[in-house]
Amino acid sequence: MLTGNRILLIVTGGIAAYKTLELIRRLKERNAAVRCVLTRAGAQFVTPLSLAAISGDAVYDDLFSLTAEAEMGHIELSRDADLLVVAPATADILAKMAAGIADDLATTVLLATDKPVLVAPAMNVRMWEHPATRANIETLAARGVMRAGPGVGDMACGEFGEGRMAEPDEILGAIEAFFRGEGAAVTPSGGAPGQKRPLAGRRALVTSGPTHEAIDPVRYIANRSSGKQGHAIARALAGMGADTTLVSGPTGLADPPGMTVVHVESACDMLDACTQALPVDIAVCAAAVSDWRAADEAAQKIKKNGGGPPRLELTENPDILLTLARADNMRPGLLVGFAAETEKVIAHAKAKRKKKGVDWILANDVSPGTGTFGGDRNVIHLIDDSGVEDWPAMSKDGVARRLAERIADHIAAKS
Ligand SMILES: Cc1cc2nc3c(=O)[nH]c(=O)nc-3n(C[C@H](O)[C@H](O)[C@H](O)COP(=O)(O)O)c2cc1C
């Protein structure tokens, strides 16, 4: 029951708006007080009359309505609720929320509120996978905006993929979980509150991003890893309930909420942070750790002295994956590594798995033409004892979710 809980439901201009009527009905059945705000585009899909009839309250759609402002000002509207739910949440409203735009009643209310916000995105798969939407979702997640869905399936536009609004029952589940106080108000973007938490009680360690190996105080050796894949995996594992530590090299990404994030620079620092996080049930090493570092880091900036370029001596970095694999009684229950290759991807990845004693290797091609480093999509080949599993091209979030589900299935099968 949601007796006494006040929900401000913001309905935006997506085809899935018709499902929102069902959501309101379910919320009302559970005695929640539901009040609706409708965008101009939203009114193309559902009428204010239907929303008013089902919610049993006035529908607000005009920022500059004198009567509405006198009865219930926009600031009051945004504060007179326990939870704001945006369903469906269009690509447009997510972009405006991320940018802090307030150019109509819905966006103004969202900017003015001091209450928790849950979004149920709904859009075409290309819109969902567009880097702009990915970045907006990251920004909102980092601010603690909760998310339910979207799911994968057939779309009204005739395409298939990720972007379908979560079903009313799933959104309801997320709302009920929020009011039960389950999960934090800040939910990792890899999963909605109320989703299955098959990794609850498990500890996970994820490494992500590049390492920086100092040459002198201003220069370093680095690589092109963005950290997007590793961060997405950490979010997906945390979203499934794992107590997650993310050890991140220098990236431009916001810290995902709902987990412990340890920031490191070099491979040696990353190894220290990883060993301190042990013991764990799951370790996913997605960081692109530099194989080498400068043998002698100069204490002062190396200057041009007219005698030609300085000689840069390299020394090998510690092997984090190998160290974890050989950690005796501290070895992670399931150790997953990445193999970033530019040629003979499968053969090199298989050799790496054997040499390092890793359970699973996720091989990906990082040749410049693939756009894997820094991009939002990835093509994975999962190699384990039983052979090679080729995954289709997916968003990095999609890869993360599929991996987290596979990990959860593996752990469930073993226990
Ligand atoms: C038939 C039709 C269906 C649409 N469905 C969606 C959708 O599912 N998701 C989305 O993000 N935008 C969709 N759009 C585009 C939005 O309506 C448009 O971006 C609008 O500006 C959103 O405004 P709002 O966010 O203020 O409601 C659709 C447009 C049309 C014409």
The ligand as an SDF file (V2000), in Angstrom:
LIG
                    3D

 31 33  0  0  0  0  0  0  0  0999 V2000
    4.6120    9.9290  -33.0140 C   0  0  0  0  0  0  0  0  0  0  0  0
    5.7400   10.4120  -32.1430 C   0  0  0  0  0  0  0  0  0  0  0  0
    6.2400    9.6070  -31.1650 C   0  0  0  0  0  0  0  0  0  0  0  0
    7.2970   10.0380  -30.3580 C   0  0  0  0  0  0  0  0  0  0  0  0
    7.7900    9.1820  -29.3990 N   0  0  0  0  0  0  0  0  0  0  0  0
    8.8510    9.5680  -28.6570 C   0  0  0  0  0  0  0  0  0  0  0  0
    9.3890    8.6910  -27.6880 C   0  0  0  0  0  0  0  0  0  0  0  0
    8.9070    7.5640  -27.4680 O   0  0  0  0  0  0  0  0  0  0  0  0
   10.4480    9.0910  -26.9780 N   0  0  0  0  0  0  0  0  0  0  0  0
   11.0270   10.3290  -27.1770 C   0  0  0  0  0  0  0  0  0  0  0  0
   12.0260   10.6230  -26.5180 O   0  0  0  0  0  0  0  0  0  0  0  0
   10.5130   11.1950  -28.0680 N   0  0  0  0  0  0  0  0  0  0  0  0
    9.4500   10.8540  -28.8270 C   0  0  0  0  0  0  0  0  0  0  0  0
    8.9490   11.7040  -29.7500 N   0  0  0  0  0  0  0  0  0  0  0  0
    9.5420   13.0550  -29.8730 C   0  0  0  0  0  0  0  0  0  0  0  0
    9.0850   13.9590  -28.7240 C   0  0  0  0  0  0  0  0  0  0  0  0
    7.6680   14.0540  -28.6990 O   0  0  0  0  0  0  0  0  0  0  0  0
    9.7160   15.3410  -28.8920 C   0  0  0  0  0  0  0  0  0  0  0  0
   11.1230   15.2390  -28.7210 O   0  0  0  0  0  0  0  0  0  0  0  0
    9.1450   16.3610  -27.9310 C   0  0  0  0  0  0  0  0  0  0  0  0
    9.8190   17.5830  -28.1320 O   0  0  0  0  0  0  0  0  0  0  0  0
    9.2700   15.9370  -26.5000 C   0  0  0  0  0  0  0  0  0  0  0  0
    8.8280   16.9810  -25.6720 O   0  0  0  0  0  0  0  0  0  0  0  0
    8.7070   16.8090  -24.0830 P   0  0  0  0  0  0  0  0  0  0  0  0
    9.9290   16.1190  -23.6110 O   0  0  0  0  0  0  0  0  0  0  0  0
    8.6170   18.2300  -23.6000 O   0  0  0  0  0  0  0  0  0  0  0  0
    7.4580   16.0810  -23.7980 O   0  0  0  0  0  0  0  0  0  0  0  0
    7.8700   11.3150  -30.5520 C   0  0  0  0  0  0  0  0  0  0  0  0
    7.3340   12.1540  -31.5220 C   0  0  0  0  0  0  0  0  0  0  0  0
    6.2920   11.7070  -32.3190 C   0  0  0  0  0  0  0  0  0  0  0  0
    5.7530   12.6470  -33.3720 C   0  0  0  0  0  0  0  0  0  0  0  0
  1  2  1  0
  2  3  1  0
  2 30  2  0
  3  4  2  0
  4  5  1  0
  4 28  1  0
  5  6  2  0
  6  7  1  0
  6 13  1  0
  7  8  2  0
  7  9  1  0
  9 10  1  0
 10 11  2  0
 10 12  1  0
 12 13  2  0
 13 14  1  0
 14 15  1  0
 14 28  1  0
 15 16  1  0
 16 17  1  0
 16 18  1  0
 18 19  1  0
 18 20  1  0
 20 21  1  0
 20 22  1  0
 22 23  1  0
 23 24  1  0
 24 25  2  0
 24 26  1  0
 24 27  1  0
 28 29  2  0
 29 30  1  0
 30 31  1  0
M  END
$$$$
